[in-house]
Every structure is written in C-alpha cells, then in structure tokens.
Amino acid sequence: MNHFKYLILLVLISTSFELSSQDTLDMKEVYIDNDLVYKMDGQRFTGLAQHRRKNGNLVYEEEYKDGVILSYLQYYKGKEKNLFFKLNYNRYKLWKFEKEFYYSRDGELYQTVSFDENGKKILLEKFENNKVTYSCEYNGKKRHGQEMCYDDDGNKLIFQYVNGKKVRKKKRKEKHDGK
C-alpha cells in the first residue's frame, strides 16, 4: 500500500513540475528556426510567448510545447483579457491550422472554421445562443457538400454544392394524357 502512495506522490510532483516549467516570455525573447520555436538560450520553448502594447495590455499570445506551436490567441483591445480569436494548430503537421474560433465581446462563441490535416478548410459553422445557425462544408476555398441555414421564418434550409456550384434539383416532368 505504501508503494501506491509513493507512486501517486511521484506523479503529482512530476505533473506540477511540468506545469511550473512553462515560461511566459515576450515575443522578442523567442525565435523560429526550421519551424520550431526556441528561447534565446537555444532550448526549445514550452510556454506562452506574448505581445503587449506599451501600456501593458495583452494583444496576442502563442502557446508552444517543446518548440511546436499549439495555439494563437488574440484579444480585444482593453485592460481585461477578453478573447477575440483563437487558432489551434495541428500538433503533428507544423504550422498547419486545425480549427479557428471567433468570439463576441461578451465571450460568446459565434463562428468556427475547421481544417483537414493539411490545413485545407472543410467546415464553417456560425452560432447564436450556442446553437448552430449556419453550417457549410468546404473543399478548400469552395463550398463542397451540404450547406444548412434558416430562412426568415425559422425554416431549416439545406442545399448541396459540388466544387463551388449549387446542385439544382431536377424537376420531374409529369406525363400528360391530354384528357
């Protein structure tokens, strides 16, 4: 039983060490070499690199782990740390986008953009009151797949696109007997 307690203690200590080993540096204190980010002493950077205005307000920050960028966060102008935009990067493909998040001033998520493993846009979604109000599948820059939205009366509309062109529903010709 004592071994189990020591194991738990060891895990807690190593976890807290990893959390405390993250640095928060100014963007001027890191550099990029071969797509990895380093501190000025040559070690791969783990932590946050920030850019602040002269008055000290945070403009944006980037999160790194072992030199690999994980996310970029941009903030509204002001004294409080109010998130405007977040970009997650693919951990396995350096500098390739994974997902974008856009926020209103009150902190509500209002739009996301998702990307495939190569950084090509595949889905755009818009939200109101935490509900999807618009959704469209993409193949890069062109709509490709299903688009969903609502009309002014609240009716759900669904359209199909292939390589940026809307698929028209074919009208069926009715046979007319002449009677």
Disulfide bonds with the S-S distance in Angstrom:
none
